[in-house]
């Protein structure tokens, strides 16, 4: 499950933090993973039935994969590609999913400006 967390976490960091904060947040996340590995090893050593530990990790991985499958592409992804039409569709879908009103054609540019900077 740590590998999926690393992949998904890296995407979330890139999507939600500015270029100035991205490196710091990513490093803190990786340090947390590094400290969790010995804990997982100890738990695995203490569990009598290793199959239970294996299946618990498999279930966690499957649950963590659900948002990757059902969530639309982020508006920031489309903006970086220069595709503002799909960015607008994605933003509307995310707003509807989150139950946020107020995303319309009139104020769509304001919503797109709220997205963290697109510097790589």
Residue pairs with C-beta under 8 A, 6 or more apart in sequence:
1 57
1 60
1 61
1 64
2 33
2 36
2 37
2 40
4 61
4 64
4 65
5 33
5 64
6 29
6 30
6 33
8 64
8 67
8 68
9 29
10 26
10 29
13 22
13 25
13 26
13 29
14 22
15 74
15 76
15 77
15 116
16 116
17 25
17 116
18 116
18 117
18 119
19 117
19 119
19 120
43 53
44 50
44 53
47 53
71 97
72 89
72 90
72 93
72 94
72 97
73 86
73 90
74 90
74 94
75 87
75 88
75 90
75 91
75 94
75 112
75 115
76 87
76 115
76 116
76 118
77 90
78 84
78 86
78 87
78 90
79 87
79 112
79 115
79 118
80 118
80 120
84 112
87 112
88 108
88 112
91 103
91 108
91 111
91 112
92 103
95 101
95 102
95 103
95 111
103 111
